[in-house]
Amino acid sequence: MARCIMAIGGHIGDMELTAGGVLATAALEGAKIITVALTAGERGNPPHLTVAEYRKQKEAEAKAFAEKLGGEAVVFPYVDGELPENDEVAFMLCDVIRSYKPDILITHWKNSMHKDHVATHNIVKKAQFYAGLKSIERELPGHYADGPYYAENWEDAAEFVPYVYAEVSEEGFKLWEEAINAHWFALNSTSFKYKEYYSHLKRVRGMYARKQYAEAFEIEQYKKYTVRKF
């Protein structure tokens, strides 16, 4: 089991829903969990809250979820829908990776209906490279994190093919169910039944993995090459 897992989403709630079962399971087994959101996802605000008010609520929700898993939440200052895909963000994330020294990175698949998800995918790959290249001088020394593992997300479904199945323990699933309740939209969105969908998806992927629950991930094509002696 990895000592530290960092899950990086375009918005608060993305990784908590898609990889939250694995994060909860790992947390129960002693891993340190770090969630990173490059924007707050505040423009999905409900009618009774302004965008600014919802951002504050979302930041509190991110903290509550992470703390339920004994971890930490990091939220970048960028605006929902306006995440810039540049080296400024990539180096900021590089510094976060070097600071927490995760063993594994999880993020979005490359194709998505949401521009922030696509930008996040590309930013994470750059940040992973920058963080791992020791000759790039920053405040902290270089650190290489494995991955990224790309989480299964209904918004990122184009050409996503499940390749790695990670078991979600029954205790991990229960912890995830409790922790995800911190996110208002997961329970109350009128456009999509988020918690219900991802609860069932974890069960479906568990069936494929011959487990009670699981989550599926894609990886880079070049990492799929294996050598076996018959």
N, C-alpha and C positions, 0 to 999 in steps of 0.2 A: 504494500500500500504506500502510495506517495506520501511524503512528509508534508507537502504543501501543494494545493491545487488552486490555480487562479483562473476564474471564469470571467471573460471579458465580453460584455454586451454593448450594443448600440444604445440601449435604453435600460433604465432600471426595470427589472422584471423579466428581461429576455432570458438571461442565463438561469435565473431562479426557477423559471418554468421548465425550460428545456433540459437543463443539466442538474436541476435541484435535487433529484433523487440520488444521483451519484455523489453530489456534494454532501448531502445529509448522511449517506452511508459511510463515506470516507471520514466525516467528522466524528461519527460514533466510533470509528476504529482508530481515532487519534490524530487524524490529519488536520492541518491548519487550512482553513478555507478563506479565500479572499475573493470577493466579488468586485468587479470593476465595471462601472457604467460610463461610457464616454459622453452620453447626454442623460438627462433625467427622464426623458419621455414625457415631458410635461404638457405637450400639446394634445394629449388625449384626455384633457381635463373634463370632468363631469360638469353639468350645468351649474351646480351650486358652488363651484370654485373657479377662481380666475386661474390663468396659466401660471402666474407667479405663486399663488397659493398652492396649486397642485404640485409645483416643483418642490416646495418645502415639505409637503406631505410625502411625495415620492422619496425624497432623501431620507425621511424618517422611516419609511417602509423598508428601504434598502438596508438601513442600519438594523432594524428590528429582525429582518430575515437572517442577516449574517450573524447577529449576536445569538439568535436561537441555535445556530450551528456552532457557536463558540468561536466565530470568525470575525472578520472585519469587512466593511464595505467602503469602497473608494468611488467617489462620483466626480467626474471631470466637469468643468464649468461650461461646456459647450451647450448650445441651444438645440433642442429637439428639432430635427429636420434640417439643421444647418451645420452638421458636423463636417468640418473641413478635412479633406483627405490630404494632409501635408506632413512634412517632416517635423513641424512644431509639435503636432499631436503625437507622432510616432516617437519622438525623443522624450516627450513627457511620459508616455507609457513605458518606454525603455527604462527610465529612471525608477518607475514603480516596480517593474520586474526585477531590476537590480536590488531594489530595497527589500522586497519580500522574498526573493530567491525561490520562486515556485519550482517544483519538479515538473509540473504539467500545466499547459495552457489549454483552455477550452474557449472557443468563440463561434462566430457565425460561419455558415457555409458561404461560398463565393457568390451564389445567385440568390437574389431576393427581390421581392416586390418593394422593399423599403430601402431607399438610398443610404440611410444611416447604417443598415446592416452590411451592405456591400462595402461601404467606406471602412467600417470596423474590421471586416475581414482583411482588407488590404493593410490597414494600419497595424493590426496585430502581427502580421507576417513581417512587416518592416521593423517593428519594435523588437520582435524576437531576434531578428538578425542583429540589430544595433546592440541589444543587451548582451548578446552572446559573443560579440566581437571585442575581445579584450583590448585591441589596439585603438578602439574608439574611447577617448578619454572623457569621462564624465565625473561627477562627484564621487560615485561609487564604482567599484571594480566590476568587470564583466561577469555575467552569469547567463548560462545557457539553460533554457527550459524546454522540455520535450513537447512535441505537438507541432502546430495546434491540432486538437481534436475538434471537429466541427459538429456542433449539436444539431439534432433534428428539430426543425421548426417549421410549422405549417406555412409561414411567410417566406421561408427559404427553400422551398421544396423542389424547384426546378433542377433536374439532373442530380439531386441528392440520392445517393445509393448507400443504405446502411452497410457499414463494413465492420466496425468494431461494436460489439455488444457488451455493455458493462452492467453487471448485476446491481440492482437496487434491493437491499435487504428489506425484509418486512418491517424491521425497526426503523430503517432509513426512510421507507415510504411513509410511515406514520409521522416521523419527524418532519419530513417534507410537507405533508398535509397540514400540519400545525403551522409551520413556518410560512408557507405560501399564503395563509390567511391574512398575513400582514399587508398583502398587496390588494388594495381596493379593487383595481381593475380585474384582477384574476377571479374575483367573486361576483363583481357587479357590472361588468361590461355588458352593454346591450347589443354590441356588434358581434361578439364571439364569446363562447363559453370556455374561457381559458382553463380554469382549474379542471373542469369536467373533461375537456379534451385531453389534457396532458396526463390526467389520472388514468384514463383509459389507454392512452398510448403507452404508458409505462407497463401496463398489464399486457398489451398486445406484444410489445417487444420482449417482455418476459417469456411469453409463449415461444417465440422464435428461439430464445436463448435457453429454453427448458428450465426457466426459473419462474418464480412468482412475479417478479417485476424486473425490468431492465430499461436502460436507455441506449439508444443507438447513435453512433457517430460515424462520420466520414473522415478520411484522411487524404493527404496528397497522394497522387497516383504513384509517384516515385518511391513512396514508402511502402507500397504494397508488394514490391518484389521480394520474394523469399527464395532461399535455396534449400532444397531438401534432398537427402540421400535415400534412395529406395532400395 
